[in-house]
Each structure stands twice: as C-alpha cells, then as structure tokens.
Amino acid sequence: MYASREDIGYDFGEDSKVGSKPTKPNPNIDGGWAWMIVLSSFLVHILIMGSQMALGILNMEWLEEFNQSRGLTAWVSSLSMGITLIVGPFIGLFISMCGCRTTAIIGGVLNALGWILSAYASNVHYLFLTFGLTAGIGSGMVYLPAVVMVGQYFQKRRALAQGLSTTGTGFGTFLMTALLKYLCTEFGWRNAMFIQGAISLNLCVCGALMRPLSPKDLCEKHVVRSDSEENRAKALSHSTETIKSNGVLGEETEKTEEAANEEVLGSVQHTEVGGKSGSGRSMYGLRLFKTVSQLTVTVRKGFALWYSSYFGAASLFTNRVFVAFIIWALFAYSSFVIPFIHLPEIVKQYNLSRQDNVFPLTSIIAIVHIFGKVILGIISDLPCISTWNVFLMANFTLVTCILTLPLMQTYVGLAVVCALIGFSSGYFSLMPVVTEDLVGTKHLANAYGIIICANGISALFGPPFAGWIYDITQKYDFSFYIAGLLYMVGIIFLLIQPCIQKKQPREKSTEEAQI
C-alpha cells in the first residue's frame, strides 16, 4: 500500500550531498499564498462542479420546453460534465505551454460564453454545441489548473488542502440548486442561464489568483519528495520507478536544449543592443523575432513534456497501478453523477415532491459531501493511516449505496442513502493525492488529466444510459444496478493490481534500499 504521510516533510535528510548548504523552503509552500490557492480552487469548484451538479433543475425545464426523450435531453448535462473532464489531457498541454493562470483565465471566458449563448437555444441540439461543448471546454480549462495548483503549493497537508478546496463542490451544489430554482421560477430558465453566465466570469478572477511557483521552489519540492521514494517503492509498481528515472534523464535533456535556446536568444538580444543606431523598423523586427523565438521555445518545451508523459520513454501507461486506476475511473464517476441528474424525476415518480421541496435530496448529498471531503482528508493525513485504504473503504461504501438506493421508496430512506452517498463520495478529495503518490509532482498535471478524462467518459455516458433504460423499462432501478456493478468491476481492478505487484520478487530493490 501507499506510504503514510509521516515520511513526507521538509527535512531533506542526511542523504543530500556533502557540503551542500541547507535550503530554506519557500514560506508559500504549506502556508502564505498557498491558502489563497485553496480559496481560488474552492471558488472554482463552487462555480463549475457545483453548477454542474445542479443541472437536474435545468434538465426538467428542458424536458418541458423541447418535449424530447429523457435519454436525449440528458445528453446536454452529460456533455457538459463529460467534456469538462475528457479534455483533461489536452488541458495538460495548455498548462505545460502557458501555465495554470493563463489557461484558467481563458477557460473562464469560454465557460461564461457557453452559458450566455445557451440562453438563446431553440432546440436540444443547439444546447449540445453551446452548453455541452463550449461551456464544457471552458470548465475543463479552469478545473484542472485549480486542482494542479493546490498540489504544487502543498507538501505536508496535501489531503487536507485538496479536501478543503474540493468542498466547493458540495457548497456549490447546495447554493446553485437553490439559486437556479429561484432564477428559473422568477425569470425563466433562459434568463437564469444568462445570469449564471455573468456569475461565471468570476472564474477569471480565480485564475488570476493562481500565481505560479518559481522553478527553484518546484525543485525544492521535488527534492523533498525524493527522500520518501524508497519507502514508496515498496508499495508502488516497478514501472513507477521507471517513470521517475526517465524523468531525470528528460530533465537533463531539457536543460541542454534550454541552454542552447538561451544562447540563441542572447545573440538576438546582443544584436538588438548593438543595432540601436539602425532604423526603427529593424529594431521592431528584432524584437518581434525575439518574442517569436521565446514563444517557440516555450511551446516546444511544453509539448515535449506533454508528449513524453503520454507516448515517450517515461510514459505514464507503463505504471500498472496507474492503468488500473484509469480503469476504475472509467466506471466510477457515472455512479455519482446519475443520482444528481435523475433524482428530481425519481422524487416526482414516488410522489415525494412536497418533502423534497422542503429539503432536496441533492442538497443532502451536497451538504454531507462537504463534511466527507474534510473528514476523509484529515484522516488520510494522519501518520498511521494509509490514504489508499481510506480511498478503497470510501469506494466500497459508495457502491453499496448505489446498489441500495432503488430499494428505498420513502423520503427518509432515500435521505439516509443520499447522506451516505455524500459522505463516501468525499474520496474525490483524495484522488489528486493518490495520483501524485503514483507519478510524482512533475507528472501530476498530465496524470490527473488522464484520470479526469476517464471520469469524463463515465459522466458522458452514465446519465443518458440511465435515461435510455428508463425509456425502455419506465423504471430507474436497472440503471442503478448496472452502474453499481460496473463500479464494482473498477474497484476489483484496484484491488487486484497491487496484489500482483506485491507478489513480484523485489529482493534487488530491498538490497539497494538497505545500501
């Protein structure tokens, strides 16, 4: 299993080079501006994930407005949720080239544009393009940087920081459900989407708060992590070590290329200084050439890192446990999304609308979800607790609730199951921590992009599948049963792969660790 959090800290240990001076850690790591990053990520989760979890309100409005089948109408919400996550690997490329701040600001503009254009929808297919595609891509460009930045700024309290930031999903679901209900009642769903688009422009402010760490600080954080690699190697697969070793070789190659590029840019700058007596047009041409050269270097370096992570020698797919993690993600997220999209319809079928209007079941999930993320994050940060074991226990609880939910036909029964769903789904705050433990900080953006891409595929097909099953059987029961069984298959993959890795002989690595 994974190493506990006790082996992670700012003590660089006695293994550092002899004669090296102790490095003073950046005060913004685990403190200072790091908490502003948590606040920014918290607001991003409110505005993006919270509003997506409240789409059940708009889904009912679209059913009445366009008179389409439940399966077709559910594709609007699924496209928005799915594309937000599916574009993760490509957003990783943007982050490598432009940085988290620029990527998030551009995404905020796109997301707001998608909401506003959707207010003028004339049919469901129009919503596929504006809300599903445009708003979905914008959401993905903000969501991934918000998660990655928290991972970069925190070392000792990663699980707690991710838990606090992702509680925005619970707060957002509760707030956005109430807000969209009010706006749809008072102004109609079209004006509600227009207003929500204006609110979404605040994502640009959240992106502006994502101040990047200097390369020196990232190197310090990498050195801290290297002290715990021997302990982690006992739990992780041998392919993880391959990724890390190849990453070191990649860094040396990048440094060589960077030195050559700086030499070229320096010669351009020297020519620019020496040619001050020349014409203004030639000076402008030199400045333009220098800017284009710098941009080219940045794009090449970012693309090289992105490409090597997916297809190069340091491919993330050589890590068997990480591959099992991807398979789990393909089945898991739909089990969490389906209740949010279809619970309002289920409540109406059971004639429980009066009780649900007093305290909506989706709000129960959202509120308990907040506590689940924080509590599971605190538990995972304890020295004697394995993050991996907490993650698995929460998954088992959630899949049990999904399989049990169709059996409950009273408001109290549904409320209890929804509360358990909300608490156990708090493991979402542990996903970036588990991913970082598997691949390291350097590959976190690309690796987590793959995981949320798999979650996006799950979210994309889950709700339409549930709507399609309902159109055939006139019941949602089979939708939950099938989703729960597929979810269980994903959990089994997580259980099998570490056991296979433990059976492999590791005498050589043990001797090296002792040396």
ZAKESE-8440 format. One record per residue (C-alpha): x, y, z; residue in three letters; residue number from 1. Coordinates in Angstrom, 1 decimal. Each point is the difference from the previous one (the first is absolute). Layout:
N
    east   north      up  res    n
       X       Y       Z  ALA  NUM
...
This chain:
515
    east   north      up  res    n
     0.0     0.0     0.0  MET    1
     1.0     3.6     0.0  TYR    2
     2.5     1.6     2.3  ALA    3
    -1.6     2.0     2.8  SER    4
     0.3     3.7     0.2  ARG    5
     2.6    -0.2     2.8  GLU    6
     2.9    -0.4    -2.5  ASP    7
    -0.8     3.2    -1.8  ILE    8
     1.3     3.2     1.4  GLY    9
     2.6     2.8    -0.4  TYR   10
     2.9    -1.9     1.6  ASP   11
     2.3    -0.6    -2.9  PHE   12
     1.7    -2.8     1.9  GLY   13
     3.6    -1.1     0.2  GLU   14
     0.0    -1.4    -3.5  ASP   15
     0.7     3.4    -1.6  SER   16
     3.3     0.8    -1.5  LYS   17
     2.9     0.6     2.4  VAL   18
     0.8     3.7     0.4  GLY   19
    -3.4     1.2    -1.4  SER   20
    -1.6     2.9     1.9  LYS   21
    -3.4    -0.6     1.6  PRO   22
    -2.7     1.5    -2.3  THR   23
    -2.6     2.2     1.6  LYS   24
    -3.4    -1.1    -1.2  PRO   25
    -2.4     2.5    -1.6  ASN   26
    -2.4     1.3     2.7  PRO   27
    -2.8    -0.1    -2.6  ASN   28
     0.2    -3.8    -0.1  ILE   29
    -2.4    -1.4     2.6  ASP   30
    -0.7     3.6     1.1  GLY   31
    -0.3     3.6    -1.1  GLY   32
    -1.3     0.3    -3.6  TRP   33
    -0.7    -3.7     0.0  ALA   34
    -3.2     0.7     1.9  TRP   35
    -1.0     2.5    -2.7  MET   36
     0.4    -2.8    -2.5  ILE   37
    -2.3    -2.1     2.1  VAL   38
    -2.6     2.8     0.0  LEU   39
     0.3     0.4    -3.8  SER   40
    -0.4    -3.8    -0.5  SER   41
    -3.0     0.1     2.5  PHE   42
    -1.8     2.7    -2.1  LEU   43
     0.8    -1.9    -3.2  VAL   44
    -1.7    -3.1     1.4  HIS   45
    -3.0     2.1     1.0  ILE   46
    -0.5     1.6    -3.4  LEU   47
     0.8    -3.1    -2.2  ILE   48
    -0.6    -3.2     1.8  MET   49
    -2.8     1.4     2.2  GLY   50
    -1.9     1.4    -2.9  SER   51
     0.4    -3.3    -2.0  GLN   52
    -1.4    -2.0     2.9  MET   53
    -3.0     2.3     0.1  ALA   54
    -0.8    -0.6    -3.7  LEU   55
    -2.9    -2.3     1.0  GLY   56
    -2.1     3.3     0.5  ILE   57
     0.8     1.1    -3.6  LEU   58
    -0.5    -3.6    -1.3  ASN   59
    -3.6     0.1     1.1  MET   60
    -0.5     3.4    -1.7  GLU   61
     1.5    -1.3    -3.2  TRP   62
    -2.3    -3.0     0.0  LEU   63
    -3.1     2.3     0.2  GLU   64
     1.4     2.5    -2.5  GLU   65
     1.2    -2.3    -2.8  PHE   66
    -2.2    -3.1     0.6  ASN   67
     2.8    -2.4    -0.8  GLN   68
     0.7    -3.4     1.6  SER   69
     1.8    -0.2     3.3  ARG   70
     2.9    -1.8    -1.6  GLY   71
     0.6     2.7    -2.6  LEU   72
    -0.5     2.9     2.5  THR   73
     2.4    -1.6     2.5  ALA   74
     2.7     0.3    -2.6  TRP   75
     0.2     3.8     0.5  VAL   76
     1.0    -0.4     3.7  SER   77
     2.2    -3.0    -0.8  SER   78
     1.9     1.8    -2.7  LEU   79
     0.7     3.0     2.3  SER   80
     1.2    -2.3     2.8  MET   81
     1.8    -2.4    -2.3  GLY   82
     1.9     2.4    -2.2  ILE   83
     1.1     2.0     3.1  THR   84
     1.9    -3.1     1.1  LEU   85
     0.7    -1.6    -3.4  ILE   86
     2.1     2.9    -1.2  VAL   87
     2.3    -0.4     3.0  GLY   88
     3.0    -1.5    -2.0  PRO   89
    -0.2     2.9    -2.6  PHE   90
    -0.3     2.6     2.8  ILE   91
     3.2    -1.6     1.4  GLY   92
     1.7     1.1    -3.3  LEU   93
    -1.3     3.6     0.5  PHE   94
     1.3     0.0     3.6  ILE   95
     3.4    -1.2    -1.2  SER   96
     0.2     2.8    -2.5  MET   97
    -1.9     2.9     1.5  CYS   98
    -0.2    -0.7     3.7  GLY   99
    -2.9    -0.5     2.3  CYS  100
    -0.9     3.7     0.4  ARG  101
    -0.4     0.8    -3.8  THR  102
    -1.8    -3.3    -0.6  THR  103
    -2.5     0.6     2.8  ALA  104
    -0.8     3.6    -1.1  ILE  105
    -0.7    -1.0    -3.6  ILE  106
    -2.2    -2.9     1.3  GLY  107
    -2.0     2.4     2.1  GLY  108
    -0.9     2.1    -3.1  VAL  109
    -1.0    -3.1    -2.0  LEU  110
    -2.1    -1.3     2.8  ASN  111
    -1.9     3.2     0.4  ALA  112
    -0.5     0.2    -3.7  LEU  113
    -1.5    -3.5    -0.1  GLY  114
    -2.5     0.9     2.7  TRP  115
    -1.0     3.2    -1.7  ILE  116
    -0.4    -1.5    -3.5  LEU  117
    -2.1    -2.8     1.4  SER  118
    -2.6     2.5     1.2  ALA  119
    -1.0     0.4    -3.7  TYR  120
    -0.4    -3.8    -0.7  ALA  121
    -2.7    -0.9    -2.4  SER  122
     0.4    -3.8     0.4  ASN  123
     1.9    -2.7     1.9  VAL  124
     2.6    -0.3    -2.8  HIS  125
     0.9     3.7     0.4  TYR  126
     0.7    -0.6     3.7  LEU  127
     2.3    -2.9    -1.0  PHE  128
     2.3     2.6    -1.8  LEU  129
    -0.3     3.0     2.4  THR  130
    -0.4    -1.6     3.4  PHE  131
     1.5    -3.4    -0.5  GLY  132
     3.0     0.9    -2.1  LEU  133
     0.8     3.7     0.6  THR  134
    -0.8     0.2     3.7  ALA  135
     1.5    -3.5     0.5  GLY  136
     3.3     0.8    -1.5  ILE  137
     0.1     3.3     2.0  GLY  138
    -0.7    -1.9     3.2  SER  139
     2.8    -2.5    -0.7  GLY  140
     2.5     2.8    -0.6  MET  141
    -0.7     1.4     3.5  VAL  142
    -0.6    -3.2     1.9  TYR  143
     3.3    -1.8    -0.7  LEU  144
     2.2     3.0     0.9  PRO  145
    -1.9     0.5     3.2  ALA  146
     0.8    -3.6     1.1  VAL  147
     3.6     0.1    -1.2  VAL  148
     0.9     3.3     1.7  MET  149
    -1.1    -1.4     3.4  VAL  150
     2.2    -3.0    -0.5  GLY  151
     3.0     2.3    -0.8  GLN  152
    -0.4     2.3     3.0  TYR  153
    -0.5    -2.7     2.6  PHE  154
     2.3    -2.7     1.3  GLN  155
    -0.8    -1.0     3.6  LYS  156
    -3.8     0.5    -0.1  ARG  157
    -0.9    -0.9    -3.5  ARG  158
    -3.0    -2.1     0.8  ALA  159
    -1.4     2.7     2.3  LEU  160
     0.6     2.8    -2.5  ALA  161
    -1.6    -2.0    -2.8  GLN  162
    -2.9    -0.9     2.3  GLY  163
    -0.6     3.6     0.9  LEU  164
     0.2     1.3    -3.6  SER  165
    -2.3    -2.8    -1.4  THR  166
    -2.7     0.7     2.7  THR  167
    -0.9     2.7    -2.4  GLY  168
    -1.8    -2.7    -2.0  THR  169
    -2.3    -0.7     3.0  GLY  170
    -0.6     3.7     0.8  PHE  171
    -0.5     0.8    -3.7  GLY  172
    -2.5    -2.8    -0.4  THR  173
    -2.0     1.3     2.9  PHE  174
     0.2     3.7    -1.0  LEU  175
    -0.4    -0.5    -3.8  MET  176
    -3.0    -2.3     0.5  THR  177
    -1.8     2.6     2.0  ALA  178
     1.2     2.8    -2.3  LEU  179
    -1.1    -1.7    -3.2  LEU  180
    -3.3    -0.9     1.5  LYS  181
    -0.6     3.6     1.0  TYR  182
     1.2     1.4    -3.3  LEU  183
    -2.1    -2.4    -2.1  CYS  184
    -3.1     0.7     2.1  THR  185
     0.4     3.8    -0.1  GLU  186
     1.6     0.7    -3.4  PHE  187
    -0.3    -3.3    -2.1  GLY  188
     2.7    -2.4    -0.9  TRP  189
     1.4     2.1    -2.8  ARG  190
     0.6     3.1     2.1  ASN  191
     1.3    -2.3     2.8  ALA  192
     2.7    -1.3    -2.4  MET  193
     0.9     3.5    -1.1  PHE  194
     0.5     1.1     3.7  ILE  195
     2.0    -3.1     0.7  GLN  196
     2.3     0.9    -2.9  GLY  197
     0.6     3.4     1.5  ALA  198
     0.8    -1.7     3.4  ILE  199
     2.4    -2.4    -1.7  SER  200
     2.2     2.9    -1.1  LEU  201
     1.3    -0.1     3.6  ASN  202
     2.0    -3.0    -1.1  LEU  203
     2.4     2.4    -1.7  CYS  204
     0.7     1.5     3.4  VAL  205
     0.6    -3.4     1.5  CYS  206
     2.5    -0.7    -2.8  GLY  207
     1.8     3.3     0.7  ALA  208
     0.7    -1.2     3.6  LEU  209
     1.9    -3.0    -1.3  MET  210
     3.4     1.5     0.4  ARG  211
     2.6    -2.5    -1.3  PRO  212
     2.9    -1.3     2.1  LEU  213
     3.5     0.7    -1.1  SER  214
     2.0    -2.9    -1.5  PRO  215
     2.3     0.1     3.0  LYS  216
    -3.0    -0.6     2.4  ASP  217
    -1.2    -2.9    -2.2  LEU  218
     3.5    -1.5     0.1  CYS  219
     0.0     0.3     3.8  GLU  220
    -3.3    -1.8     0.2  LYS  221
     1.4    -2.7    -2.3  HIS  222
     3.0    -0.5     2.3  VAL  223
    -2.3    -0.4     3.0  VAL  224
    -2.0    -2.7    -1.9  ARG  225
     3.1    -1.9    -1.0  SER  226
     0.8    -0.7     3.7  ASP  227
    -3.2    -2.2     0.3  SER  228
     0.4    -1.8    -3.4  GLU  229
     1.7    -3.0     1.5  GLU  230
    -3.0    -0.6     2.4  ASN  231
    -2.4     0.6    -2.8  ARG  232
     1.7    -2.4    -2.3  ALA  233
    -0.8    -2.9     2.4  LYS  234
    -3.7     0.7    -0.7  ALA  235
    -0.1     1.3    -3.5  LEU  236
     0.8    -2.0    -3.2  SER  237
     3.4    -0.2    -1.6  HIS  238
    -1.3     2.0    -2.9  SER  239
    -0.5     3.0     2.2  THR  240
     3.8     0.0     0.6  GLU  241
     0.5    -0.1    -3.8  THR  242
    -2.1     3.1    -0.3  ILE  243
     2.1     1.8     2.6  LYS  244
     3.3    -1.1    -1.4  SER  245
    -1.0     1.0    -3.5  ASN  246
    -1.2     3.3     1.3  GLY  247
     3.5     0.8     1.3  VAL  248
     1.5    -0.8    -3.4  LEU  249
    -2.6     2.2    -1.6  GLY  250
     0.9     2.8     2.3  GLU  251
     3.7    -0.2    -1.1  GLU  252
    -1.1     0.1    -3.7  THR  253
    -2.2     3.0     0.7  GLU  254
     2.8     1.9     1.7  LYS  255
     2.3    -0.6    -3.0  THR  256
    -2.7     1.2    -2.4  GLU  257
    -0.9     3.0     2.2  GLU  258
     3.7     1.0     0.1  ALA  259
     0.2    -0.1    -3.8  ALA  260
    -3.2     2.0    -0.3  ASN  261
     1.2     2.6     2.5  GLU  262
     3.2     0.4    -2.0  GLU  263
    -2.0     0.7    -3.2  VAL  264
    -2.2     2.5     1.8  LEU  265
     3.1     1.6     1.6  GLY  266
     1.5     0.5    -3.4  SER  267
    -3.2     1.6    -1.2  VAL  268
     0.0     2.4     3.0  GLN  269
     3.6     0.9    -0.7  HIS  270
    -0.8     0.8    -3.6  THR  271
    -2.9     2.1     1.2  GLU  272
     2.2     2.0     2.4  VAL  273
     2.7     0.4    -2.6  GLY  274
    -2.4     1.2    -2.6  GLY  275
    -1.6     2.9     1.9  LYS  276
     1.5     2.3    -2.6  SER  277
    -2.0    -1.8    -2.7  GLY  278
    -3.4     0.8    -1.3  SER  279
    -3.1    -0.4     2.2  GLY  280
    -1.4    -2.5    -2.3  ARG  281
     3.0    -2.4     0.4  SER  282
    -0.3     0.4     3.8  MET  283
    -3.6    -0.9    -0.1  TYR  284
     0.8    -3.0    -2.2  GLY  285
     2.6    -1.2     2.5  LEU  286
    -2.3     0.4     3.0  ARG  287
    -2.7    -2.0    -2.0  LEU  288
     2.5    -2.7    -0.8  PHE  289
     1.1    -0.2     3.7  LYS  290
    -3.7    -0.3     1.1  THR  291
    -0.8    -2.7    -2.5  VAL  292
     3.2    -1.9     0.9  SER  293
    -0.9     0.1     3.7  GLN  294
    -3.5    -1.2    -0.8  LEU  295
     1.3    -2.8    -2.2  THR  296
     2.3    -1.1     2.8  VAL  297
    -2.8     0.0     2.5  THR  298
    -2.4    -2.0    -2.3  VAL  299
     2.7    -2.5    -0.9  ARG  300
     0.9    -0.6     3.6  LYS  301
    -3.6    -0.4     1.2  GLY  302
    -0.9    -2.3    -2.9  PHE  303
     3.1    -2.1     0.6  ALA  304
    -0.9    -0.5     3.7  LEU  305
    -3.7    -0.8    -1.0  TRP  306
     1.0    -2.4    -2.7  TYR  307
     2.6    -1.8     2.1  SER  308
    -2.6    -0.5     2.8  SER  309
    -2.4    -1.8    -2.4  TYR  310
     2.1    -1.5    -2.8  PHE  311
     3.7     0.3     0.9  GLY  312
     2.3    -2.2     2.0  ALA  313
    -1.4     1.4     3.2  ALA  314
    -3.6    -0.9    -0.9  SER  315
    -2.4     0.0     2.8  LEU  316
    -1.6    -3.1    -1.5  PHE  317
     3.0    -2.1     1.0  THR  318
    -1.2     0.3     3.6  ASN  319
    -2.4    -3.0     0.5  ARG  320
    -1.6     1.3     3.2  VAL  321
    -0.7     3.3    -1.8  PHE  322
    -1.6    -1.9    -2.9  VAL  323
    -2.2    -1.8     2.5  ALA  324
    -0.9     3.4     1.4  PHE  325
    -1.1     1.1    -3.5  ILE  326
    -2.2    -3.0    -0.4  ILE  327
    -1.6     0.7     3.4  TRP  328
    -0.7     3.6    -1.1  ALA  329
    -1.7    -1.2    -3.1  LEU  330
    -2.8    -1.5     2.0  PHE  331
    -0.1     2.0     3.2  ALA  332
    -1.2     3.5    -0.7  TYR  333
    -3.2    -0.9    -1.7  SER  334
    -1.3    -1.6     3.2  SER  335
     0.4     3.4     1.7  PHE  336
    -1.4     2.1    -2.8  VAL  337
    -3.1    -2.0    -0.8  ILE  338
    -1.8     0.7     3.4  PRO  339
     0.6     3.8    -0.5  PHE  340
    -1.6     0.0    -3.5  ILE  341
    -2.9    -2.4     0.6  HIS  342
    -0.9     0.4     3.7  LEU  343
    -2.5     2.9    -0.7  PRO  344
    -1.8    -2.4    -2.4  GLU  345
     0.1    -2.9     2.5  ILE  346
    -1.4     2.2     2.7  VAL  347
    -2.9     1.0    -2.3  LYS  348
    -0.7    -3.6    -0.8  GLN  349
    -0.2    -1.0     3.7  TYR  350
    -2.3     3.0     0.7  ASN  351
     2.6     1.5     2.4  LEU  352
     0.2     3.4    -1.5  SER  353
    -1.5     1.8     3.1  ARG  354
     2.7    -1.4     2.3  GLN  355
     2.7     0.5    -2.6  ASP  356
    -0.9     3.7    -0.5  ASN  357
     0.5     0.5     3.8  VAL  358
     3.5    -1.6    -0.1  PHE  359
     1.1    -1.4    -3.4  PRO  360
     1.8    -3.3    -0.1  LEU  361
     2.7     1.4    -2.2  THR  362
     0.6     2.7     2.7  SER  363
     0.4    -2.8     2.6  ILE  364
     2.7    -1.6    -2.2  ILE  365
     1.7     3.4    -0.4  ALA  366
     0.1     0.9     3.6  ILE  367
     1.2    -3.3     1.3  VAL  368
     2.5    -0.1    -2.9  HIS  369
     1.7     3.1     1.5  ILE  370
     0.6    -1.8     3.3  PHE  371
     1.0    -3.2    -1.7  GLY  372
     2.8     1.8    -1.9  LYS  373
     1.4     1.8     3.0  VAL  374
    -0.2    -3.0     2.4  ILE  375
     1.5    -2.5    -2.5  LEU  376
     2.7     2.5    -0.8  GLY  377
     0.9     0.4     3.7  ILE  378
    -0.1    -3.7     0.6  ILE  379
     2.3    -0.6    -3.0  SER  380
     2.6     2.5     1.3  ASP  381
     0.4    -2.0     3.2  LEU  382
     3.5    -1.6     0.2  PRO  383
    -1.4    -3.5     0.8  CYS  384
    -2.7     0.0    -2.7  ILE  385
     0.4    -1.1    -3.7  SER  386
    -1.6     2.3    -2.5  THR  387
    -0.5    -3.0    -2.3  TRP  388
    -2.0    -1.9     2.7  ASN  389
    -2.2     3.0     0.7  VAL  390
    -0.6     0.4    -3.7  PHE  391
    -1.1    -3.6    -0.4  LEU  392
    -2.3     0.0     3.0  MET  393
    -1.8     3.1    -1.2  ALA  394
    -0.4    -1.7    -3.5  ASN  395
    -1.5    -3.1     1.6  PHE  396
    -2.5     2.1     2.0  THR  397
    -1.0     2.0    -3.1  LEU  398
    -0.6    -3.0    -2.2  VAL  399
    -2.1    -1.7     2.7  THR  400
    -2.2     3.2     0.2  CYS  401
    -0.5     0.1    -3.8  ILE  402
    -1.2    -3.6     0.0  LEU  403
    -2.3     0.7     3.0  THR  404
    -1.6     3.2    -1.2  LEU  405
    -2.6    -1.6    -2.3  PRO  406
    -1.3    -2.0     3.0  LEU  407
    -0.9     3.2     1.9  MET  408
    -3.4     1.5    -0.9  GLN  409
    -0.6     2.2     3.0  THR  410
     1.5     3.5     0.5  TYR  411
     1.7    -1.0     3.3  VAL  412
     1.6    -3.1    -1.6  GLY  413
     1.1     2.0    -3.1  LEU  414
     1.4     2.7     2.3  ALA  415
     2.1    -2.5     2.0  VAL  416
     1.5    -1.5    -3.1  VAL  417
     0.6     3.4    -1.6  CYS  418
     1.9     1.1     3.2  ALA  419
     2.2    -3.1    -0.2  LEU  420
     0.6     0.7    -3.7  ILE  421
     1.0     3.5     0.8  GLY  422
     2.4    -1.0     2.7  PHE  423
     1.7    -2.9    -1.8  SER  424
     0.4     2.0    -3.2  SER  425
     2.3     2.2     2.0  GLY  426
     2.8    -2.2    -1.3  TYR  427
     0.1     2.3    -3.0  PHE  428
     2.3     2.2     2.1  SER  429
     2.4    -2.9     0.3  LEU  430
     0.3    -0.6    -3.8  MET  431
     2.6     2.7    -0.6  PRO  432
     2.0    -1.3     3.0  VAL  433
    -0.1    -3.6    -1.2  VAL  434
     0.9     1.1    -3.5  THR  435
     3.0     2.1     1.3  GLU  436
     1.2    -3.0     2.1  ASP  437
    -0.1    -2.1    -3.2  LEU  438
     1.8     2.2    -2.5  VAL  439
     1.6     2.9     2.0  GLY  440
    -0.5     3.8    -0.2  THR  441
     1.6     0.4    -3.4  LYS  442
    -2.5    -2.2    -1.8  HIS  443
    -3.0     1.0     2.2  LEU  444
    -1.7     2.3    -2.6  ALA  445
     0.2    -2.6    -2.8  ASN  446
    -0.8    -3.0     2.2  ALA  447
    -3.0     1.7     1.7  TYR  448
    -1.1     1.1    -3.4  GLY  449
    -0.2    -3.6    -1.1  ILE  450
    -2.0    -1.0     3.2  ILE  451
    -2.6     2.8    -0.4  ILE  452
    -0.2    -0.9    -3.7  CYS  453
    -1.0    -3.5     0.9  ALA  454
    -2.4     1.5     2.5  ASN  455
    -1.4     2.2    -2.8  GLY  456
    -0.7    -3.0    -2.2  ILE  457
    -1.8    -1.6     2.9  SER  458
    -2.0     3.2     0.6  ALA  459
    -0.7     0.4    -3.7  LEU  460
    -1.7    -3.4    -0.5  PHE  461
    -1.5    -0.5     3.5  GLY  462
    -3.0     2.3     0.2  PRO  463
    -1.1    -0.6    -3.7  PRO  464
     0.3    -3.8     0.6  PHE  465
    -2.2     0.4     3.1  ALA  466
    -2.6     2.0    -2.0  GLY  467
     0.1    -2.6    -2.8  TRP  468
    -0.6    -2.8     2.5  ILE  469
    -2.9     2.0     1.4  TYR  470
    -1.5     0.5    -3.4  ASP  471
     0.0    -3.8    -0.5  ILE  472
    -1.1    -1.2     3.5  THR  473
    -1.7     3.1     1.4  GLN  474
     2.1    -0.5     3.1  LYS  475
     3.4     1.3     1.2  TYR  476
     0.8    -3.2     2.0  ASP  477
     2.0    -1.8    -2.6  PHE  478
     2.0     3.1    -0.7  SER  479
     1.4     0.1     3.5  PHE  480
     0.5    -3.8     0.1  TYR  481
     2.1     0.0    -3.2  ILE  482
     1.9     3.1     1.0  ALA  483
     0.8    -1.5     3.4  GLY  484
     1.2    -3.3    -1.5  LEU  485
     2.3     1.8    -2.4  LEU  486
     1.3     2.1     2.8  TYR  487
     0.8    -3.2     2.0  MET  488
     2.0    -1.3    -3.0  VAL  489
     2.1     3.2     0.2  GLY  490
     0.7    -0.5     3.7  ILE  491
     1.0    -3.6    -0.6  ILE  492
     2.6     1.2    -2.5  PHE  493
     1.4     2.3     2.8  LEU  494
     0.2    -3.0     2.3  LEU  495
     1.6    -2.5    -2.4  ILE  496
     2.8     2.1    -1.4  GLN  497
     1.8     0.9     3.3  PRO  498
    -0.2    -3.7     1.0  CYS  499
     1.6    -1.0    -3.2  ILE  500
     2.8     2.5     0.6  GLN  501
     0.6    -1.2     3.5  LYS  502
     0.5    -3.6    -1.2  LYS  503
     2.8     1.1    -2.4  GLN  504
     3.5    -0.7     1.5  PRO  505
     1.6     3.2     1.3  ARG  506
     3.2    -1.3     1.6  GLU  507
     2.2     2.2    -2.1  LYS  508
    -1.9     3.2     0.8  SER  509
     0.0    -0.9     3.7  THR  510
     3.8    -0.4     0.0  GLU  511
     0.4     3.4    -1.8  GLU  512
    -2.2     1.6     2.7  ALA  513
     2.1    -1.5     2.7  GLN  514
     3.2     1.3    -1.6  ILE  515
